[in-house]
């Protein structure tokens, strides 16, 4: 007769491993929220805001508007110009302002005569000496005859003129062979006296003058005529 061996049952160890779920790691945002929630000051601020719902609604509206504007700005901003590919030269170039050419020697010489004539006219009017203007005027021109007639009138009255050229500019200049025309705009201060007594004082007299010149083989450029029109008396 066979005898059966008793089966040995293996009992699970009382110290069997128990599956455990790892605790979630706290994030920085969670820590900040938890810290803020534990602050009494935050509670008081939240309670105060809840007592004024309209303020909360206004703040929410402003925040929403800012978010909408921030979203629309990229769409409203002009698109940046595409950069040319490496190694490819850009075709469009920035506009270059041309430098005006230097005035020719003839134009510079003509302007020098007019500048010297105006300076000499200041001394001539104050000293009653029309001869100071003679080096700049053609002896057979209308300008020299007009100067002689004007100074004869002043001498008869004992009149002197204390003039000052405050500013002037060239509106037009043309030089052709031996003739030239220059149009200027000049501003003068003129004090007129008779017998040492001031009878007229004018400030800011604005005139437009057309000078016609002729080049002499011996004396250079000389003024033939001067036509003056008063713009502001």
Protein Blocks (a to p, Z undefined) as FASTA:
>chain_A
ZZddddddddddfkbccdddddddddfklmmmmmmmmpmklmmmmmmmmmmmmlmmmmmm
mmmmmmmmmmmmmmmpccddddddehiacfbdcddddddddddfklmmmmmmmmmmmmmm
mmmmmnopaklmmmmpcfkbmklmmmmmmmmmmmmnopacddddfbdcdfbdcdehjacc
ddddddddddddeehiafbdcehiacdddddddddfklopadfbdcdddfbZZ
